[in-house]
């Protein structure tokens, strides 16, 4: 069931890029090789660790993130999923988690970026590795755009997690210690808006919620274009909030426990 579900969930497009000398090549804990790119702005404080959506790869997003880095004055590090683009292997839930862990390790150990300046940002299916990382390691905040509660709960509004379900964000979000910013459109035809609202409500109870951005009439694939400049204003406001707000005791304890 798990392999069959994975084949339904993961829809990698034909690679939109070739081997570029500007790409980094990372080896994951599962011995897969994945590419990554790093956009660096000299005056940036935060680095967004971006996890892309399902039917896209690094080649399809790099131009957008060059613009985003300029507008928000941030660095952007993005990695490829196993089985996508120029990566080796086949996409699986465990592989996606190993992919983001490899990216985070490279950012800390090779690029020497402090954990308190790293903000995972996931879009759609990319919200799952973002939540996984924030639950497992200290990061300054996390941005979840069009997140799912879990894969089975997309077609079925279940009150509990069924065996075999994957990307069970609802079972992990409570373990995240950093501020969480949820973005969702009210007319999302792929992941209904109640998914984002349910995750936000858990964060409210845990004291990690930042005011969500719910775009009236916004859908799944064109949210940035539909929101216009407001989209970037909201992202900038969240990053400013992180910069101005002290690190919580719980988040600092997570960092101390990790030896960071």
Secondary structure by P-SEA (a helix, b strand, c coil): caaaaaaaccccccccccccccbbbbbccccbbbbbbbbbbccccbbbbbbbcccccccccaaaaaaaaaaacbbbbbbbccccccccccccaaaaaaaaaaaaaaaccccccccccbbbbbcccaaaaaaaaaacccccbbbbccccccccccccccccccccccccccccccccccbbbbbbbcccccccaaaaaaaaaaaaaaccccbbbbbcccccccccccccaaaaaaaaaaaaaaaaccccaaaaaaaaaacc
